[in-house]
């Protein structure tokens, strides 16, 4: 008989060991190790078990195999931690797009046809300018719904109309985007596809989703580092240090000077960033 477990939303779903294996493989575990971990976790799962407990067990076993993979397994929760305000998430999205060849501006004030807008990210590549609204959520309980998609597209239309009547040559905006760290509702996706609004969210679109863009270039936020406490994260983001790779790219003394952290905490975070961003020797369970 299938075991029902409790999701973060409170809903029941059937425990699926194949789903667990796939998530471990995405974090960097070889398939045989992922299956071994999934088998060990499966033996401990009982009816009405919470998925957060499954995550913790799997993460603990994965870190025994490889600490860097264990950190990568926390990517979704690491992005949740880019709060409580949305500003760190906006900076993070801008860093991701910059890594993919976009020129970016954050929190740009743009006069629309009807009202003035504060645009989270204005991104340009190949002579195409994109107006991007970032929606950050502290958990994945509720997906971004169609009302958010309607709002984002309406703002884009107001900005586009103002650009179209502008006297400046080559002044135009080409795409409106909604970027969110959660899933989007089916209606939100259906509406976006109908009107040409681009959505980048968790698991959508299939080949260019948020997590695929992150994993494609290992663009992990500083919140993925276990040694980064809430106060440390606040200090790092306030000093415009957003990615773990930015820490790994500095020598220890430079990072200590730029981070605003005490020496012990800075060195712990630096050590983890180096480990995450570099290839480390693996060990078996």
Secondary structure in CASP SS format (residue, H / E / C, confidence):
PFRMAT SS
TARGET T0000
AUTHOR 0000-0000-0000
METHOD secondary structure of the structure
MODEL  1
X C 1.00
X C 1.00
X C 1.00
X E 1.00
X E 1.00
X E 1.00
X C 1.00
X C 1.00
X C 1.00
X C 1.00
X C 1.00
X E 1.00
X E 1.00
X E 1.00
X C 1.00
X C 1.00
X H 1.00
X H 1.00
X H 1.00
X H 1.00
X H 1.00
X H 1.00
X H 1.00
X H 1.00
X H 1.00
X H 1.00
X C 1.00
X C 1.00
X C 1.00
X C 1.00
X H 1.00
X H 1.00
X H 1.00
X H 1.00
X H 1.00
X H 1.00
X H 1.00
X H 1.00
X H 1.00
X H 1.00
X H 1.00
X H 1.00
X C 1.00
X C 1.00
X C 1.00
X C 1.00
X C 1.00
X C 1.00
X E 1.00
X E 1.00
X H 1.00
X H 1.00
X H 1.00
X H 1.00
X H 1.00
X H 1.00
X H 1.00
X H 1.00
X H 1.00
X H 1.00
X H 1.00
X H 1.00
X H 1.00
X H 1.00
X H 1.00
X C 1.00
X H 1.00
X H 1.00
X H 1.00
X H 1.00
X H 1.00
X H 1.00
X C 1.00
X C 1.00
X H 1.00
X H 1.00
X H 1.00
X H 1.00
X H 1.00
X H 1.00
X C 1.00
X C 1.00
X C 1.00
X C 1.00
X C 1.00
X C 1.00
X H 1.00
X H 1.00
X H 1.00
X H 1.00
X H 1.00
X H 1.00
X H 1.00
X H 1.00
X H 1.00
X H 1.00
X H 1.00
X H 1.00
X H 1.00
X C 1.00
X C 1.00
X C 1.00
X E 1.00
X E 1.00
X E 1.00
X E 1.00
X E 1.00
X E 1.00
X E 1.00
X E 1.00
X E 1.00
X C 1.00
X C 1.00
X C 1.00
X C 1.00
X E 1.00
X E 1.00
X E 1.00
X E 1.00
X E 1.00
X E 1.00
X E 1.00
X E 1.00
X E 1.00
X E 1.00
X C 1.00
X C 1.00
X E 1.00
X E 1.00
X E 1.00
X E 1.00
X E 1.00
X E 1.00
X E 1.00
X E 1.00
X C 1.00
X C 1.00
X C 1.00
X C 1.00
X C 1.00
X C 1.00
X C 1.00
X C 1.00
X E 1.00
X C 1.00
X H 1.00
X H 1.00
X H 1.00
X H 1.00
X H 1.00
X H 1.00
X H 1.00
X H 1.00
X H 1.00
X H 1.00
X H 1.00
X H 1.00
X H 1.00
X H 1.00
X H 1.00
X H 1.00
X H 1.00
X H 1.00
X H 1.00
X C 1.00
X C 1.00
X C 1.00
X C 1.00
X C 1.00
X C 1.00
X C 1.00
X C 1.00
X C 1.00
X C 1.00
X E 1.00
X E 1.00
X E 1.00
X E 1.00
X E 1.00
X E 1.00
X C 1.00
X C 1.00
X C 1.00
X E 1.00
X C 1.00
X H 1.00
X H 1.00
X H 1.00
X H 1.00
X H 1.00
X H 1.00
X H 1.00
X H 1.00
X H 1.00
X H 1.00
X C 1.00
X C 1.00
X E 1.00
X E 1.00
X E 1.00
X E 1.00
X C 1.00
X C 1.00
X E 1.00
X C 1.00
X C 1.00
X C 1.00
X C 1.00
X C 1.00
X H 1.00
X H 1.00
X H 1.00
X H 1.00
X H 1.00
X H 1.00
X H 1.00
X H 1.00
X C 1.00
X C 1.00
X C 1.00
X E 1.00
X H 1.00
X H 1.00
X H 1.00
X C 1.00
X C 1.00
X C 1.00
X C 1.00
X C 1.00
X H 1.00
X H 1.00
X H 1.00
X H 1.00
X H 1.00
X H 1.00
X H 1.00
X H 1.00
X H 1.00
X C 1.00
X C 1.00
X C 1.00
X C 1.00
X E 1.00
X H 1.00
X H 1.00
X H 1.00
X H 1.00
X H 1.00
X C 1.00
X C 1.00
X C 1.00
X H 1.00
X H 1.00
X H 1.00
X H 1.00
X H 1.00
X H 1.00
X H 1.00
X H 1.00
X C 1.00
X C 1.00
X C 1.00
X H 1.00
X H 1.00
X H 1.00
X H 1.00
X H 1.00
X H 1.00
X H 1.00
X H 1.00
X H 1.00
X H 1.00
X H 1.00
X H 1.00
X H 1.00
X H 1.00
X H 1.00
X C 1.00
X C 1.00
X C 1.00
X C 1.00
X C 1.00
X C 1.00
X C 1.00
X C 1.00
END
